[in-house]
Structures are given as C-alpha cells and as structure tokens.
Amino acid sequence: MMKNTTEDKQELNHGLLLHEQPPSLSTHVAEDDNSNYDKKRFWIESKKLWYIVGPSIFSRVATFTMNVVTQAFAGHLGDVELAAITISTGVIVGFNFGLLLGMASALETLCGQAFGAKRYNMIGIYMQRSWIVLLACCIVTLPLYIYATPILKLLGQTDEVAELSGVAALWLIPQHFSFAFLFPVQRALQSQLKTPVLAWVSLVILVIHILITWLFANVFQFGIVGTVVALDISWWLNFVALFSYTVLGGCPLTWSGFSMQAFSGLWEFVKLSAASGVMLCLENWYYRILILMTAFLKNATIAVDAVSICMNINGWEMMIPLAFFAGIGVRVSNELGAGNGKGAKYATIVAVLHSTVIGLVFCVLIMAFHNKFALIFSSSTVVLEAVENMAWLLAFTILLNSIQPVISGVAVGSGWQSWVAYINLGSYYLVGVPVGVILGLVFHLGVEGIWGGMIFGGTLLQTIILGVLTIRCDWDKEAKKAVAKYSNAT
C-alpha cells in the first residue's frame, strides 16, 4: 500500500481530513491489471464521495423531517391548517429559502476550491462575507412575510387559507433570519469534510424539535402558531450548535476570529452569490408555482393538500440527491483547486451512477406503496384518493431528480452558476410553466396536467442541457483556472 504524501500527512495532523487519504490514482499499472485498477479507482472515489454524502443525507433528511413534523402536527388540526402551513412554509419560506440557500452555495465553489488549494485561511473569510450578503438579502425580502396574506389573495388563494397562512408567515420571520447565519456555516464545514458534525447536530436538533412541537401543539394547544414557533427555535439551535463547534476549536486552521477582511472583495462575492442564488431559487420556486397554480382548480383546498403531500414525499427523498449535489460540489471543487481535472471528471461519473441507482429504488417503492404513503399526513379519503392518482408522477419526478441535482452540483463545484441560471430560466419558465398551464388549465387535465407539463417540459429539458454541457466540459482547463485563482489569492 502506498504512503500518503507529505501534504496529506500535514492535513491529517491538523485534523482537517478525518479519514486516511487513499493512494494516488495516477499510479501507472500494467495493461493486464486495468480491470483491478478500475475497480480500485471506483471504490476509492466512492469512499471519498460517501464520506461527504452519507452524513449529508442524514443531516438533510433530519432537517427536512423537522418541516414534515411541523406539517404533520398542523395537518391533524384540520384541512385548512394543513393548507395554511403548506403555503406559509412551502411558498413564503420556500421562496426565500431557495434564494438564500442558492446564495450560500457560492461557498461550495469558493471554500471547496480554497480547501483543495490548501488556502485554509480564506474559508473563514468567505463564511463571514456570506453572512454579510445573506443578512442584507433577508432584510430586503422581509416584506414577503409581512404582506403574505394580501400577496396570497392576489395569487388566488381562498381568504381562509390566505389569512391563516399570513399569521403563520409572521411567526416564521425568526426562522427566515436564521438562514442567513446557518447556511454559510454549514457550507464552510462541508467544504472541510466536517460532514459528520453536521449529521450529529441535525440528529440532536430533530429530537428536540419533535419534543417542542408535541408540547406546543398537543400539550399547551397553541395551534398552528405553536408548530411554527417550534420550528423557529429548532433552526436557531442548529446554528448555535454549529457556530459553537466552529469557533471553539473545531476548525483551528480555517477560523481565526472575526476579520475586517470579510468586508473586502464584497462585490465579486455578491456577483457569485447572486448567480448561485438565481440558479437554485429558479429551480426551487418552480415547484412552489405548482402549489400556487392549484388555487385555480376546482376543490382548491383538496388539490393543495394532495400536491403538498406529494411534494413532501418528493422533498423528503430529494434530500438524498441534494446530498449528492453537495458531495459532488465538494469533490469537484476540491479536485479543481488541487489542479486535477481528470479527478473532477471521474468524481462526476461515480456520483451520477450512485444517485441514479438510489433514485430507481425509491421510484419502485413509490409505485409499490402508491395507496399508503399519504396516510402520514392525512386521513381524509378525498385527499388520499387524489394523492394515489398522482403517484406515478411522483415516482417519475423522484427518478429524474436523482440525476439533475448531481449535474447541478458539478456546476456549483466548477463555478458555472451564471450559465446554469440562464438554462434554468429558459427550461423552467419559458417552457415548463407554459406547458403545465396549457395541459392543466386549458386542456382541463387538472393538477396532473400542471405537474406533468412542468416535469416533462421543464425539468427533463434542463437535465438534458446540463448533461450535454458536463460531457463536453474541458476539465483540464477548469482545473488550470481554479489553480490560477488561488495561486495569487490573499
């Protein structure tokens, strides 16, 4: 077995790499050993990928489960409460969540490449810059929470649902500001391969959230407001735990305290953050539009409930491909920062294969339990029947989403956010939404027509375009660009 390089040993001594570095993949082997070499290479890359993806899946599933717990408690209060909590957390919060999460994903490019280039001091600076930019964005988007009720009425929601959604949105403002601080810390830790920390903290916070929600909803009977306040508390506890780990010795090489350097180079950081935000939020908002368009259908409350259940199941499973989104973003950015273009390309292939297989498994499970999974959220016979009719669409969506986020993660790791933003705009909003409107509202195919049109017209087209760009990428050129950027970084 080959020895680690001197630099690898130095990183291990500083606690930045939490597992033994595998042997170099550039070793020359005899022609008749190619098969064993390929298997070994695939295994090594898989281990690197899953070291990031495994804990990321757990932490993302745990975090999303907090929202599911909130909706489940609210759903058992009544159909209107379920619709209201779905609109407030899925549309109002979802709108800002997508934007802020996307802006924070700029750190996946910058911190990941800085880590690969061994410019560790820049990771803490980038995180602080992200706090400044995201906090400003939170202030700008605050009116969406304050004026949620009139906005939702304007978009066609019933008065009852819009009023209750507006009340919930006001109580969700603390959660809104937690995003600005939590997301950058998560991305900074992720880029340093600190994903096990994210997983353990998420587990503890999930247990706390279930307890608090149960107390507020069932014991103290605070109603929908109680479920929302529990969500606020849990998100802030998540940030406090991760920030405490970062500043109290968990990241000695990347955190050296607050620095005025965080205010320098803000404009360049804002441009990349904005491109990242637009890239991800265009995709995130796409599914929020699906929920909003159900307001124009007959039996709108039932339609919203049915779609929200499917979107919750999709969102729950989506945490797995989103973990691959994060994992491949780190792997690609690390390899490019280290000047290894071929390593970035191979990491992409391995990630797509793993995620697609998992997507196929969940696709089969959805079809097998098409008349059972909705019982988690509702006992209404009408809602259960509506969900069962959409099970095939949910299964296909899950399969397609097992590929698309991985390719988007490659784009983030490579710094292609601006290009992807244009692709998302064209695919989703110039093609997908119009096709969904035509099938659902013009041809009267209902919610299945809206959803099917948006998936086949938008998401599939976007996946194909990104796939072609990834296949045709000059990885050696991308690696040279990343190395040049950090060779002169200050």
Buried (B, 14 or more C-beta within 10 A) or exposed (E): EEEBEEEBEEBBEEBBBBEEBBBEBEEEEEEEEEEEBEEBBBEBBBEBBBBBBBBBBBBBBBBBBBBBBBBBBBBBBBBBBBBBBBBBBBBBBBBBBBBBBBBBBBBBBBBBBBBBBBBBBBBBBBBBBBBBBBBEBBEEBBEBBEEBBEBBBEBBBBEEBBBBBBBBBBBBBBBBBBBBBBBBBBBBBBBBBBBBBBBBBBEEBBEBBBEBBBEBBEEEEBBBBBBBBBBBBBBBBBBBBBBEBBBEEBBEBBBEEEEEBBEEBBEEBBEBBBBBBBBBBBBBBBBBBBBBBBBBBEBBBBBBBBBBBBBBBBBBBBBBBBBBBBBBBBBBBBBBBBBBBEBBBBBBEBBBEBBBEBBEEBBEBBEEEBEEBBEBBBEBEBBBEBBBEBBBBBBBBBBBBBBBBBBBBBBBBBBBBBBBBBBBBBBBBEBBBBBBBBBBBEEEBBBBBBBBBBBBBBBBBBBEBBBEBBEEBEBBEBBBBBBEBBEEBE
